[in-house]
Amino acid sequence: EWLKTNPRLTKGDMTLAFEDAWSKFLNVKHSIYVNSGSSANLGIISAIKQYKELKNNKVVVPAVSWSTTVAPVIQCGFDPILCDCNLKNLGVSVEHLEKIFKEENPSMLIIVHVLGFPCDMDKILELCEKYNVILIEDSCESIGSVFNGKMTGSFGLCSSFSFYFGHHMSTIEGGMICTDDDELANVIRSIRSHGWDRDLPEDKQNELREKNDVNDFQALYTFYWEGYNLRSTDLQAKIGLSQINKLDTIIENRKKNFSLYQNLIKNDLWKPDVENENISNFAYPIITKQRKELVSKLVENEIECRPLVCGSIGRQPFWKRKYGETRLPNADILNDYGLYVPNHHSLTEKDITKISNVVNGVIG
């Protein structure tokens, strides 16, 4: 019925409403809707590269992350440095991180709250302040997770979220960039749409036009930043608005499922060392030397499973081709022995018990 009204479907009123609703949910000033979480990371890194005056080109990236967490750093001409994970919550190892900060003096740090487990934010924030490092959060897997009363994605200069089909909530494809920095938000809005000024507040439009001697007619096709087309559609934003209304229930169900997994699964090598009530879990991780046998048994029982994210970035072909293989002790354990089993808000206690029994039958 809404589509019959012939609404504007590219970044119209629904996009603005969805952005406003997301800012209220996360308690941030600015949310910028884009076509994926990957595009959110690209928009953030590109905007910082063009807008911020940085002390150097070095960026610390987590070895346990995702290809499009790291790829924008390379694509935008930065020099990435891999940081190992810890074996408590799978976030960056703060010991390795401080060593890198001391030796390399990087400009930026990107962290990932892996599978919804908040990183060690107190120590990370302390180190970033001590060594003057900009913090970026990839929160694509952690919608609704909380650290010390504050949601993941609200700690750094910028954060990214994903609304991909398989994530906590879905706009089919889609992502969000969040920040409290007014000027950076305007740069990101411009970069999202080719680099023009149409999405900016009127005073910022006038400022750019005056500075660059651009009249209103020329402004239609004047580009101030090296932009992309990262826009999503109003159709997807409308889906997002309906999803936000269900998000509290989705998050609570994922938390309950995670706690049930923690109680039922007997993991032979490792269990997440986290506070269950704060974990809006994306999927339940397992690290076992019997991974091959376990995967076979899960598939046999029609239970989907995946590698634990993508193992170690330092052993991915795109990384090895450019930098050579990078070995890191903890990330290598995840690479060789890690996997995860399903968590989503529609799983029942019966489902989780079945999955746990299959797991325990192999490694318990």
N, C-alpha and C positions, 0 to 999 in steps of 0.2 A: 504493500500500500504506500509506503514511503517512497519507493522508487517511482511509482506512478505520478508523483508530484513533480517529477523531472528536477530533482535537486542537483546542485553542483556537487560533483563526485571527486574532484581533486582538491584537497586541502580547503574544504569549505567550513561551514559552521559546525559540523559534527566533529571534525578534527579539533577545532578550538575547544569544543565542549569536552572531548575526551582528554585533551591535554590538561584542562583545568581540573577535571575530576582526578586525574593521576597525580597532579601536584598536591591536591588535598589529601589523597591517600598516603603519599610518601612524606608529606610535610616539607616540600621544597618550593622554591619560588618559580622555577621555570621547568616545564616539560615540553619537549619537542618531538612530535610523533614522526617516525620514519618507517621505511618499508621492511626493516628487519633489525634484529639485534646486531648483526654483522655491520649493517650500514650505520647503526648507532656508534659502534666503535670507530668506524672509518670517519664519520663526521666529527667526532670528538678529537681524534688525533690530527686530522687535517686542520681543524679550527685552531687548535693550540699551536700547531706549526706556523700558521699564518699570522696569528694574532699575538701570541705571547713572546716576549723576549726571554729566551732560554739561555742558561749558562753554557750548555753544550748539547750535542745531539744524542746523548746516551739515555736509553730508556730500559729500565728493568722490567722484564716480563716473566710471568710464572711458567715454569716448565710444564706444570699440570694445568692446562687451560684449553683453548680451542684455537683452531687455525686462524679464524678471523678475529681473535683477540690479538694475535701477534702479527698477522700479515699487514694490517694498516700501518704498523710501526715501520716495517720494511718499505712498504709502498710509498710512504711519505718521507723517506730519506733519513730516518733515524737509525741509530746503531743499537740493536737489541742485545740485552745481556740476560741470559736465562738464570732464574733463581729456583733453587730446589724447593720441593714441598716439605712439609712436616708430616709425620705419621700420627698426628692427633686429630686434626680437622681437614687435612689435605691442602690447606692454604700455604702461602709462602713460608718457608722456614725463616724465622726472624733472626736466627744466628747467621745463616748464610746471607740474608739480606743486609745485615749490618756490615758484614765483611765486604760485600759488594759496594755499599755506600762509602765505606772508608777508602777502598782501593780505587774506585771508578768515579766517585763524585757525580752521579747521574743527575739529569734534570727531572726525570719523571719515573714513577712507579705505577704499573698497572697490576691490580690484584683481581683474582677471581674467587668468589665465595663458592667453592666447588660443591655441587650437589645440594646447595642450600646451607652449608656449614659456614657460619661467619668466621672470617679470618681473625687473627689475634689483634683486634683493632687498637687496643690501648698501646701496645708496643709499636705497632706499625705507625700510628699517628705520632708517637713520641720520636721515632727514628726520622720520619719525614720532616718534622719540625727541626730536629737537631741538625740534619744534613741539608736542609733547604731543598726538599724534593716534592714535586707536585704529585698528588695522589689521584689516580683514576680507578674507579670500581667497575668491573664487569660483574653485574648482578643478574645476568640472564637466567641463572639457575636458582636464584635465591629470593624470589618475590615473597615478602612477608616474613623472612627470617629477621631475628632481632638480636642485637648485641647491646647489652647494658641499657635496655629500654629504647633503643634507637634502631630503626630499620636499616638493614643493609641497603646500600645505594644512596645513603644520605650523609656519608662521611667525607667523601673526597671533593675535589674541585668539580668533577663531572662523574656521572655514572651512566651505564647502559643497561637496558632491559630488553628481553625478547618475548614476543607474543606468538612465537612459532606454534604450529599445530600440536607439538608434543610437550609444550611447557605448561606452567601453572595455569595460565589463562591464555586464550588464543584469539587472535584476530585473523587467523589462518596463516598469514605472514604479517610481520609488523614488529616494531621496536620503539623504544623511547629513550631519549637523552634527557638527563636531569642535571640541573645546576642551580646554584644560588647566585652565580656571577652574572649580573645584568648585561654587561658588554659582551661577554663570551656567548651568552644565549643569543644575542642578536647576530653575531658572526655565524653561529651554527644555523640559525634560521635562514640566513642568506645562502650559506653553502648548501643547505638542503635543497634549495631551488635555484640552481644554476649560478648563484653568486649575485643575483639582483636584490633590489631593496623592497620588493612588494610586500613581504611579510613582516616588515619592521614597523615599529611605532612611527607615527607621522613625524615627530621631532627628529628621529634618527634618519628617516628618509631625507628630510630637508637638510640635515647636517651633511650627509654624504653628497647630496646633489650640489650644495653650495661649495663644498670643499673641492669637488671635482669638476665644477663648472658644467653641470648637466641640467638641462631644462626638463620640464615634466614630460614632454613628448619623447625626448631621447631616453629618459629614465626607464621607459618600458623595456628597452633592450640594452641597458647598461649594466655591466657586471663588475662588482667591486672586489670580489674574492674569487679564487680558483674553486669553482663550485662543481656540484654533481646534480643529478636528479635523484634524491633519496626519499622523495615524497611517497606516502602511502595514499589510500583513498578514503573518502568519507564513508563508503560502504563498510570498510574494515573498522573505521573509527566507531561507527554505530554498533557494530558487533562488540567492540571493546567496551563501550558504555554499558551494554547489557551484561558483559562479563564482570565488570567491576562490582556490580550489585551482588554477585555470587562469590566474590573473592574471599570474604571472611570465612565462609563455609568451606571453600576449597582449601584454604590455608589450614584451618582447624583439622580437616580430615587428613591432610598430608602429615600434620604433626602427630595425630593419633596413630596413623599407619607406621610412621617411623618408630614411635615408641614400642609398638607391637613387634616390629622387626627386631628391635634391640633386645627385647625380652626373649624372643623365640630362636633367633639364629645363633648357632654355635660356630663362630668363625675361628679357624685354626691359627691364623696369623695375626689378625687385627680386628678391632671394632672401633667405630668412631668414638672419640672421647669428647663428647659435647653434652650440653644441657638440653635434653630432649624437648622441653617445653618451648624453646626458642627456635626450633629447627623446622622451617617450612621446606621439607625435603623434596628434592627433585626426583631422586631414585636412590635405592639402597645399595651401598657399595660393599663388595666382598673382595678380600685379598687372600688368595689361596694358591699353593703350589699344585693343587689338583684342578686348576682352572680348566684344562682341556676336558677332563672327565666330567666336571660340573656343567660346563656349557653343553656337552652332549646330552646329559641327563635332563637339563632344563628344556632343551629343544624337543627331546623325546616326549616330555610332558606338556608340550605346547605352551611353554612359558618363555616369553621373549627376554633376551639379555643382550648386553652390549659391552664392549671394552670400557674400562673405567676412564671416562671421557676419551681422550685420544692417547692415553699413556703419557709418554714424555715427548714434548715438542722437539727436544734435542735429538730425537731418533726418527722424526718424520722426514720423508723424502724432500719436501720443499726446504726444510732447514738444512739438511745434510748437503744438498746441492749447493747451497750458498755459503754455509759456514763450516761444513764438516760435522761429523757426529759429535754431539756433546753428551757426555755421560755424567749423570748426577745420581747419587746413591739411592735416595728415597724415591725420586721420580722413576728410576729404573725398576724398582720393586713394583710400582703400580703398572708400569708398562708391561712387565713380564707376567704378573700374577693377578692383576686387577680386572674386575668386571662389575656390572651392576644389574640388579633385578628391579622389576617395576614398582613404582609408587605413583598413584594418581588418586584423585579424590573419590572415584567411583569404586575402588577396590573394597571388598568386604573383608571382615575378619576371617571368613572361610577361605578367601583367596590367599590372604597373607599366610595363613596357617599351612595351606597346601604348598606354597612357594618355599616356606621355611622348612617344611618336612623334606622336600626334595633336596634342598641345600644341605640339611643336616644328614641326610642319608649318604651324602658323598663325603662331607668334610667334618661332620659332627663327632 
